[in-house]
Amino acid sequence: MPLPALQKFERKIERQLRLLEFGKTIIERRIERQFRILEQRRDDIGKKIEQRIKQFELKRGIRLDDEVRFIRSWIERPLSTGAVTPSGKMLARTMARYVDPHSSGPVVELGPGTGPVTEALVRAGVEPSRLVLVEFNPSFCRILRTRFPQATLVQGDAYSMRRLLEALLLQPAAAVVSGLPLITKPVKMRLRLLRDAFDLMLPGAPFIQFTYSVASPVPTRLKGFSAEASERIWLNIPPARVWVYRKA
Ligand SMILES: C[S@@+](CC[C@H](N)C(=O)[O-])C[C@H]1O[C@@H](n2cnc3c(N)ncnc32)[C@H](O)[C@@H]1O
């Protein structure tokens, strides 16, 4: 191709590229605007729910602080919060029942939220100083710090439990109690969490997990561990069941 024609062709390509770039910027701005609108709507819904809860509290003369925080957290991160309200007392007590308060070693809780299961563990006789709480929601961490000042609080991702706790635990754990919404994660990840927990625990120690699902959140047909389930706890909202896994 002669040089002037080539230069003309190049200029044409450059112009097209500039147009494409311009189009891309406009689309990006539109997407950002839509995101901002969605976030605003989510905040408005959150505020409305909070107002309704406050009105309900005033009318009934009760306080539902934890519920409000939970709903807010659920609106912000539905998959990782995994529930719209904290666990009820019956479910929390059932979880705690599987931990022997006289065993030795730390008791690890994954995803304690605002602490209903933590409280049930303490009421069941587990020394608060034995508790190692792994929670990644900063506002829940603030609550946990004030409610359980003697417990060790780790603000981080429970799925990195091995890295977070290996150096921290001076003894193998006596139990791992999990409130994580396991079913929102791929099965491979759930199994890895279970294996990591077994590696940090005493042989035969329980990994205690609650679920709203009908089936076990970890496939029980796999070899290498045993599984037992509690009765369904109908009084919880929503009804739940506790599963206990032990390394075979
Ligand atoms: C279904 S709520 C249960 C809270 C509490 N245990 C209860 O029974 O009310 C799940 C909790 O796990 C926490 N969580 C979810 N994914 C997590 C992760 N990867 N690491 C640490 N905490 C997590 C959430 O912030 C939330 O507090």
The ligand as an ORCA input file, in Angstrom:
! r2SCAN-3c Opt
* xyz 0 1
  C     -25.860    -17.440     59.549
  S     -24.881    -16.227     60.399
  C     -24.715    -17.045     61.983
  C     -24.346    -16.108     63.087
  C     -24.420    -16.704     64.501
  N     -23.525    -17.829     64.652
  C     -25.837    -17.126     64.832
  O     -26.039    -18.327     65.000
  O     -26.698    -16.244     64.926
  C     -23.293    -16.429     59.627
  C     -22.178    -15.660     60.251
  O     -20.961    -16.058     59.625
  C     -20.191    -14.904     59.284
  N     -19.362    -15.293     58.137
  C     -19.782    -15.646     56.909
  N     -18.750    -15.990     56.126
  C     -17.642    -15.854     56.899
  C     -16.266    -16.074     56.675
  N     -15.830    -16.501     55.486
  N     -15.398    -15.843     57.671
  C     -15.835    -15.413     58.890
  N     -17.132    -15.190     59.168
  C     -18.029    -15.404     58.186
  C     -21.238    -13.840     58.975
  O     -20.705    -12.537     59.069
  C     -22.262    -14.156     60.059
  O     -21.912    -13.536     61.264
*
